[in-house]
């Protein structure tokens, strides 16, 4: 998407509070991409309130497509601006989280190494609050091949074989309503490779062709325990 089109789409999406910090990144590089706005809602269709998100808890929602899972995290520690690069060396800036303390972040939940993701039966990738034998606490850890990402610094790779950060999901925060909406991505997307690798499984889980359809104007956000039956610990 052209840079001007991204800026136009962001401006039309509403709520400048959550979006404005991303505009400088969009003007500096082509790593930002706008998608249709989707408000984050609960299982009953009611808007998610940022203040009610539990700290350091794994939440999942799908965006920008029905079959592409994303993390929503309310971190205990503060976020900071991060200068990042994808596998091709394209540099981009992540400007931090949103919300009153800028501690709310969202990322694609598709691992940048071999595309592991939170499936219904089992998930190998999740936010890990406590330190373990294999990594520190406060990180996103993919136990499939031990790729570790820092959610407070744009999902920068801390260790493991992942060649690039997780793609960030651009959030718009409505301070008056205390509500969140997804409006785009920042960083290297892996959606095409993900759909190609898991075409059969996604078709079985969601129905043929459903995974690649846009989520629509709302997307349900749930705790990981309500999405995956088993979460691998490592």
N, C-alpha and C positions, 0 to 999 in steps of 0.2 A: 504494500500500500504506500502511495506517495506520502511524503512528509506533510504536505499541506492538507491532504485528505485526512490524515490522522489527527491533525490539530483541529480541523473543522469538526470531525466526529466527536472528539473529546469535548469541544465547546458546546455541542448540541446535547451531549449526554447528560448535562446538569451538574449540580454540586461541585463548584470549583474547589472546595476545601480539600477533597481527596485527590483531585486530578492535577491541580496546578503544579505540584512538585514533580510530576512526570513530564511536563511539557519541555523542560530544559533538556531532558534526555532525548526526547523526540526530535528536537531541533538540532541536536549534536550528532545524531547518527540515525541509522535506519533500523535499529533493533526493536523499536516500538511499533506495535500493530494494533489498530482498533478493531473491536468486534462489537456486535450489538449489545447494548446494555442489558444486564440480567441482575435483578435484585435478589439478594440472598434471603431465603425464607426457610421456616422450619417445616416439619412434616405436615403441619396443618395449614400451610400456606401463609402463615403470619411472618412479617419481616423479622429477621434476626436483629436483635438489639446487641450492639457491641459491648455494652456494660455487663451483659449477662453471659458473655463467653467466659468459660473457665480458663484460667491461666495454664499454659503448657499442656493443653488437652488437644488431641488429634481430632479435628473436624474435617469432613470431606464434602465437596460439592463438585458438580460437573460443569465445565466451562472450557472453551466456548461451544463445545459439541456435547451431545448427549452421552457420548462414550469416553470423554477425556476427563479423568478425575483430577482434582486439585486439593491441596491442603489449605485450610484456613487455620491460622495459629494466632493466639493472643499470648505473646511472649512475656515472660517475667522481666527479662533484661531489655534494655533500650536498644533500638536499632541505630545504625549509622550508615552514612552514605558509603557506597562501595563502587569502585571502578573495576569493571569486569570485562571478560573477553570470551567469545565463543570458540569452538574448536577451529574455526577458520581464521581466528585472530581478529575478528571484528570487535572493537571495543565499544562498551556502552556503560552508562552510569545508572546505578540503582540508588534512588534518593531516600530510601527508608520506608518505614511502615506508615500506617494511617491511624486515626483515632486520637483521643485526647493525649495519650502519651506516645503516640506514633509507634505503638508496640504490636499492632495488628498487621499481619503479613499474609500473603497468599502466594502459592507456587504450584506449578504443575506437579502432580504426584507421579509422573512418569520418569523413572530413573534415567539419567543421561548416559548410562553405560549400555545396558542390554534391555532397556525399556520395561523393567519390572514395574508393576503398578498394584494398587489395592484392588484385588479381585474379590468376588463374593466368597469364594472358598478360603482364600488365604492371602495375606499381604506380607511382603518381605520389606517394604519400605514404610517408614513411619517416623514421626517426631519422637525422639528418645529424651525423656526428661532427666533421668539419672545416668551417671557414668556406668559403664559396663567393662567387661574384660577386653573388649575390642575397640571402644571409643569413649570419649568424654561425654558428659551430659549436655543437654541443651542443643542438640543437633538433629538433623534429619539423617537417618542411617538406613541404607539399603543393605539388608543382610544377605542378599543374593550373592554379591561379590564385594561387600564392605566398602561401598562408596559412601562418603560422609560429607554432608553439606552444612554450612552455617546459615540458619534462617535469619539471623540478625544482621547479616551482611550480604544480602541479595542471593542467598543459597550458593555462595562461593564454595568450591570444592576444597575440603580440608585434608582429605586423604582418600586413597582407593583409586580404582581405575577410571572413574568418570572423567571424560575429557573436557567437560564444560559445566557451568552451573545449571541448576534447574531453571526453566523459564519462569519468570515472575508473572503473576497475574495482577494487572493494574486494578486497584480498588478505588472506588469513589466513596468517601465517607460523608454522610449527611449529618452534620453535627446537631442540627435542630431536632431531627427525628432519631438520632443515634442508630442509623441504619447503614447498611453496606450494599454496594452493587459492584459487580465485575464489569469492566468496560474494555479490556484489551490485554495484551501480553507484552512482556519486555524480555528480550533475550532470544536464544535459539529455540524455536519450536521443534517438536519431533512428531507432530500429529500424523503426517503422511506415513512415516516409518512405523508408527504405532498401529495405525489402521491396517497396514499391509501385513505386519507380523501377527496380529491378533484378529484378523478378519473373521475367521471361523468361530472363535470363542466369543467375540463380541456379538456376532450374529445369533449364537445360541442364547446368550444372556439377555440381549436387548431386542432381538428381532432383526431380520435381514435389512441392512441399510439404515437402521435406526441410529447406530453409533455416530455416524457422520452428520446427523441433522443438528442444526443449532438448538441450543437449550430453550430458547424462547425468552420471554420477558422476565421470568423468574427461574431460579434454580434452587432445589432443596439442599440444605446444608445439615448434615447429621454427624454425630460422633462416629469415629471409625468402627467402634464395636457394633454399631447398628448396620454397618455396610459389609464388613468382612467377618466371617465366622471365626477365623483364627489369625492372630498376629504373631509373626515369628519374632522372637527376642534373640539378640546376639550381643 
